[in-house]
Amino acid sequence: MNTLTNGKIAIGAPFSMMREAQAETFLKYNDSSHGWVEVPIDLLVTLGIKDKISTYSYTNANNAYLEEDCDMPIFIRAYEEANGCTPKLIDNHEDRECFIRHFAKYE
């Protein structure tokens, strides 16, 4: 288990130890079978993960919609390492097919 060292949280510390005050909020869209988190492409570049995102994710204009099983964990891990806190997610559920499925595949 990770611990506090000299007042700093070790990478991979339990969520309960993360500083929440600095966390940004991101929208997570879900339909009956899948989910994606909306992240500005510029942030993927800043975090150094733009080239680590799979074609299971989607994109339009300035945002990427990161697939929940493969790409969202890459984003969350990079965000935590860069910011020392876990990003907040707000869930939006669609009862029908989510509009994100009509966007271009992430490349």
ROMI-331026 format. One record per residue (C-alpha): residue number from 0; chain; x, y, z. Coordinates in Angstrom, 1 decimal. Layout:
# ROMI-331026
<pt k="NUM" c="A" u="X" v="Y" w="Z"/>
...
# end
This chain:
# ROMI-331026
<pt k="0" c="A" u="0.0" v="0.0" w="0.0"/>
<pt k="1" c="A" u="1.2" v="3.5" w="-0.8"/>
<pt k="2" c="A" u="1.8" v="6.0" w="2.0"/>
<pt k="3" c="A" u="2.4" v="9.7" w="2.4"/>
<pt k="4" c="A" u="6.1" v="10.5" w="2.2"/>
<pt k="5" c="A" u="7.2" v="14.0" w="3.1"/>
<pt k="6" c="A" u="3.7" v="15.3" w="2.7"/>
<pt k="7" c="A" u="3.4" v="13.9" w="-0.9"/>
<pt k="8" c="A" u="1.2" v="11.1" w="-2.1"/>
<pt k="9" c="A" u="2.9" v="8.3" w="-3.8"/>
<pt k="10" c="A" u="1.8" v="7.5" w="-7.3"/>
<pt k="11" c="A" u="-1.0" v="4.8" w="-7.2"/>
<pt k="12" c="A" u="-2.1" v="5.9" w="-3.8"/>
<pt k="13" c="A" u="-5.7" v="4.8" w="-2.8"/>
<pt k="14" c="A" u="-8.4" v="7.1" w="-4.1"/>
<pt k="15" c="A" u="-9.3" v="8.1" w="-0.5"/>
<pt k="16" c="A" u="-5.8" v="9.7" w="-0.2"/>
<pt k="17" c="A" u="-6.0" v="11.7" w="-3.4"/>
<pt k="18" c="A" u="-6.5" v="15.4" w="-3.2"/>
<pt k="19" c="A" u="-10.0" v="16.1" w="-4.7"/>
<pt k="20" c="A" u="-9.9" v="19.9" w="-4.6"/>
<pt k="21" c="A" u="-7.9" v="20.2" w="-7.8"/>
<pt k="22" c="A" u="-9.8" v="17.6" w="-9.8"/>
<pt k="23" c="A" u="-11.4" v="18.6" w="-13.1"/>
<pt k="24" c="A" u="-14.8" v="17.2" w="-14.1"/>
<pt k="25" c="A" u="-15.4" v="15.2" w="-17.3"/>
<pt k="26" c="A" u="-18.6" v="13.9" w="-18.8"/>
<pt k="27" c="A" u="-19.1" v="10.2" w="-19.3"/>
<pt k="28" c="A" u="-21.7" v="9.1" w="-21.8"/>
<pt k="29" c="A" u="-23.3" v="5.6" w="-21.5"/>
<pt k="30" c="A" u="-25.7" v="3.7" w="-23.6"/>
<pt k="31" c="A" u="-27.1" v="0.2" w="-22.8"/>
<pt k="32" c="A" u="-23.9" v="-1.5" w="-23.7"/>
<pt k="33" c="A" u="-20.9" v="0.8" w="-23.4"/>
<pt k="34" c="A" u="-19.5" v="4.1" w="-22.2"/>
<pt k="35" c="A" u="-17.0" v="6.9" w="-23.1"/>
<pt k="36" c="A" u="-15.5" v="9.8" w="-21.3"/>
<pt k="37" c="A" u="-15.2" v="13.1" w="-23.2"/>
<pt k="38" c="A" u="-11.7" v="14.6" w="-23.0"/>
<pt k="39" c="A" u="-10.2" v="17.5" w="-25.0"/>
<pt k="40" c="A" u="-7.6" v="16.3" w="-27.4"/>
<pt k="41" c="A" u="-5.3" v="19.0" w="-26.2"/>
<pt k="42" c="A" u="-5.3" v="17.4" w="-22.8"/>
<pt k="43" c="A" u="-4.4" v="14.0" w="-24.3"/>
<pt k="44" c="A" u="-1.4" v="15.8" w="-25.9"/>
<pt k="45" c="A" u="-0.5" v="17.5" w="-22.6"/>
<pt k="46" c="A" u="-0.6" v="14.2" w="-20.7"/>
<pt k="47" c="A" u="1.5" v="12.5" w="-23.4"/>
<pt k="48" c="A" u="-1.1" v="9.8" w="-24.2"/>
<pt k="49" c="A" u="-2.5" v="11.0" w="-27.5"/>
<pt k="50" c="A" u="-0.8" v="8.1" w="-29.3"/>
<pt k="51" c="A" u="-1.8" v="5.5" w="-26.7"/>
<pt k="52" c="A" u="-5.6" v="5.8" w="-27.5"/>
<pt k="53" c="A" u="-7.1" v="2.9" w="-29.4"/>
<pt k="54" c="A" u="-9.6" v="2.9" w="-32.3"/>
<pt k="55" c="A" u="-12.3" v="1.7" w="-29.8"/>
<pt k="56" c="A" u="-12.6" v="5.4" w="-29.0"/>
<pt k="57" c="A" u="-14.1" v="8.1" w="-31.1"/>
<pt k="58" c="A" u="-13.4" v="11.8" w="-32.0"/>
<pt k="59" c="A" u="-15.0" v="14.9" w="-33.3"/>
<pt k="60" c="A" u="-13.5" v="18.3" w="-33.8"/>
<pt k="61" c="A" u="-11.7" v="19.1" w="-30.5"/>
<pt k="62" c="A" u="-12.7" v="16.1" w="-28.3"/>
<pt k="63" c="A" u="-12.0" v="12.5" w="-27.9"/>
<pt k="64" c="A" u="-14.5" v="10.1" w="-26.5"/>
<pt k="65" c="A" u="-12.4" v="7.5" w="-24.7"/>
<pt k="66" c="A" u="-13.7" v="3.9" w="-24.5"/>
<pt k="67" c="A" u="-14.4" v="2.9" w="-20.9"/>
<pt k="68" c="A" u="-12.6" v="-0.4" w="-20.7"/>
<pt k="69" c="A" u="-9.4" v="0.2" w="-22.6"/>
<pt k="70" c="A" u="-8.7" v="3.9" w="-23.0"/>
<pt k="71" c="A" u="-10.4" v="5.6" w="-20.1"/>
<pt k="72" c="A" u="-8.0" v="3.8" w="-17.6"/>
<pt k="73" c="A" u="-5.0" v="5.1" w="-19.6"/>
<pt k="74" c="A" u="-6.4" v="8.7" w="-19.3"/>
<pt k="75" c="A" u="-7.3" v="8.4" w="-15.6"/>
<pt k="76" c="A" u="-3.8" v="7.0" w="-14.7"/>
<pt k="77" c="A" u="-2.0" v="9.7" w="-16.7"/>
<pt k="78" c="A" u="-4.3" v="12.4" w="-15.2"/>
<pt k="79" c="A" u="-3.6" v="11.2" w="-11.6"/>
<pt k="80" c="A" u="0.1" v="11.1" w="-12.2"/>
<pt k="81" c="A" u="0.1" v="14.6" w="-13.6"/>
<pt k="82" c="A" u="-2.3" v="16.2" w="-11.1"/>
<pt k="83" c="A" u="-2.1" v="14.2" w="-7.9"/>
<pt k="84" c="A" u="-5.8" v="13.7" w="-7.9"/>
<pt k="85" c="A" u="-8.5" v="11.6" w="-9.6"/>
<pt k="86" c="A" u="-10.6" v="13.3" w="-12.3"/>
<pt k="87" c="A" u="-14.3" v="13.5" w="-11.5"/>
<pt k="88" c="A" u="-16.8" v="11.9" w="-13.9"/>
<pt k="89" c="A" u="-20.4" v="12.9" w="-14.4"/>
<pt k="90" c="A" u="-22.5" v="10.0" w="-15.8"/>
<pt k="91" c="A" u="-25.0" v="10.7" w="-18.6"/>
<pt k="92" c="A" u="-27.1" v="7.6" w="-19.7"/>
<pt k="93" c="A" u="-28.8" v="7.2" w="-23.0"/>
<pt k="94" c="A" u="-31.6" v="4.7" w="-23.3"/>
<pt k="95" c="A" u="-31.0" v="4.4" w="-27.0"/>
<pt k="96" c="A" u="-27.8" v="4.1" w="-29.0"/>
<pt k="97" c="A" u="-25.4" v="6.9" w="-27.9"/>
<pt k="98" c="A" u="-24.7" v="9.7" w="-30.4"/>
<pt k="99" c="A" u="-20.9" v="9.1" w="-29.9"/>
<pt k="100" c="A" u="-21.2" v="5.9" w="-32.0"/>
<pt k="101" c="A" u="-21.7" v="8.1" w="-35.1"/>
<pt k="102" c="A" u="-18.4" v="10.0" w="-34.7"/>
<pt k="103" c="A" u="-15.2" v="9.1" w="-36.4"/>
<pt k="104" c="A" u="-13.0" v="6.4" w="-34.9"/>
<pt k="105" c="A" u="-10.0" v="7.8" w="-33.0"/>
<pt k="106" c="A" u="-6.8" v="7.5" w="-35.1"/>
# end
